Amino acid sequence: MSTASTAGNLPALLLAWDTSPLFHAIKAGKLDVLGDIAQTWQGVSRRNVTTQTVVDELGTYGLSLASADWLEIVHVDHLNELTALVKWMDLVSGSKSNQGEATVLAWAEVNGAIAVIDDGDARRIARRHSLPVWGSLRVIATAVSEGNATEYVAGTLVDALIDTDARYPCARGQFVSWAKQNGLL
């Protein structure tokens, strides 16, 4: 994958994170590693955000982002964000599910971010509606391809996430080969 790779023409300098990647990183004790990987793109500091709704969802599992100084918490409360939220709630959310995804997608759309969502259905819907979206594995692979993480660090991180029951398209110990086969490395 080229280091100039972006979702559409959007530079990857702003990532908006959904619940699932953060949940598994916290459960694995690897939130700091994910932060180290996510903070740089093409040698430039990258802004990483999540929504208050995602923070609240994590809280229902007794998990906290208090140690994630690399991650800014944003609110979806401006009129244009609320308008986008209504759209994304309709597209990806049931009455009590996927609300974090909907807020991340709405904020990303209005603020020019790439949404980081591991749910395949939500990613397909976002792409169908021309919203840039990556899975967490792409963020990790991008860090490796840019030299911000080694293959070993990336593989160890993905294995730790898999050990928390994260559902990825690669098996434990297979991240690097999977990423190469899929043109991410």
N, C-alpha and C positions, 0 to 999 in steps of 0.2 A: 504494500500500500504506500502510495506517495505521501510524503509529509505534508504536501499541500492539500491532502484529502480533506474535504469538507462535506457537509450535508448540503447539497445544492451549492450555492456560491457563498455560503455563510462560513466565516472563519470560526474555528473551534475554540474561540477565546472565552465563551460563556456557556457553561453547562448547567442545566437545571435537573436536579436529581430526584427521582421517584423513591418511594419507600423501599421496594425490594432490594436494590443493590446496597442501600445503607443498612437495612435490617440484617442482611447476611454478613456484611462487613463487621457490624457491631457484635453479632453472635459469634463470629470467628475470632474476635479480638484483633481484627486487622483494619479497623477504621483509619488508623494512622497511616498504614501502608497505602490504602486506597487514596487517601489525601495526598500523600507524597507523589503518587502516580498522576493524580488529576490536576495538580497545581501548575503544570507547565505544558505549553504547546508551542512547538517550534522555537524553543528557547525564551519564550515570553510568559510572564505570569498569566495564569488563567483564572478567571473568576468562576467560582462554583457556588450555586445557590440551591436551596430547597425551600419548599413552602411550609408555612405554619401548619397546614393540614397534614403534611408528611410528618412533621415533628409530633403532632397529636396522635397520628396513627402509630408511630413508634412507641409513644408513651403508653398506648393500650397494651403493649407487650412488655412494659416495664423497661424499655430501652431509651437511652438518652443520647443526644448529640452534643452534650456539654463539652466533651473533649475535642470536638471537631472544629478547631479554630480556623480551618481552611474552608469551612462551609458557612455561607451567609444565609440567614433565615429571612425570607421575603414573605410579604402578604399579598394576596390577590384581592385588592380592594379599590383600585381605581376603576372608574366607569368602563374604560375599554377592556380592562382585565375581567371585570364582572361579565361583560357582554361575551367575551371569549369563553369564560367559564361556563356560561349557560350552554353554549354550543358544545363544548367538550364533555360536559356532564351528559348531555343527550347522546353523544357519540360513543363514549367509553364507559359510562358509569351507570350502575344500577342505583337504586335508592340509597343503599348503604355500602356499596362496594365501589372500588376504583376511584374514590373521591380524591385521593392523593394524586393519582395519575391525571385526573381531570384538571386539578389545580396546577400541576407541573406543566401540562400541555398548554393551558391558557396563558400562564406566565411566560412560557417560552415563546409562544406565538407573538405576544404583544411586545416582548422585550428583546427579540432577536436572538434567543438562545437555542442551543441544541438540547432537546429533552433526552435524559438518560433513563430509559425504561427497559426493564427486562421482560415484561409481559409481551409475548409475540403478537397477540391480538391487538393490543393497544398500539404497538409499533406499526403494524399493518394499517390500522385506521389512520394514524398520524401521517404516514407516507401517502396514503390515498388522498389526504387533504393537504398535501404539499408542506407538511411541517417536518423540519429536520429532526430526526430522532436516531439515537444510537442505543445499543445495548451496552451494559457495563463491560462485556468482553471486548468490545471495540475500543473503549477507552483504554483498557489495559493493553491491548495489542498495539494501539497507537503509541503508547508510552515506550513499548519495547522497540518499535520500528524507528522511533526518534532518538533512541539511546538514553531515555530517561529511566528505564528499568531494564534489568537483564531478563533473559528468558527464564532463568531459574527463579527470580523473584516473582515474575508474573505467574509461572506455573505453580509455585508454592501458594501464592495468593488465591488463585482459582481453585486449587485443591482444597484449601481451607474453607472457601465459600461453598464448595460442593459438600464438604463434611457437615455443613449446617442445613443441608437439604435444598440448596439452591439448585434449580433445574436449568441446566445448560446443555447445549448440543454437543458437548464433549464429555468424555469420561474422565475420572480422576487420572492425572498423569498424562493426559492427552491434549492439553490446551495448546501447546506450541505447534504440534502437528496439525491440529484442527485449524488454528489460525492461519497456518501456511497454506493448507488445502483450500481455505476460503478467501485467500488473497488479502488477508489482514496483516500478514508478515511476509 
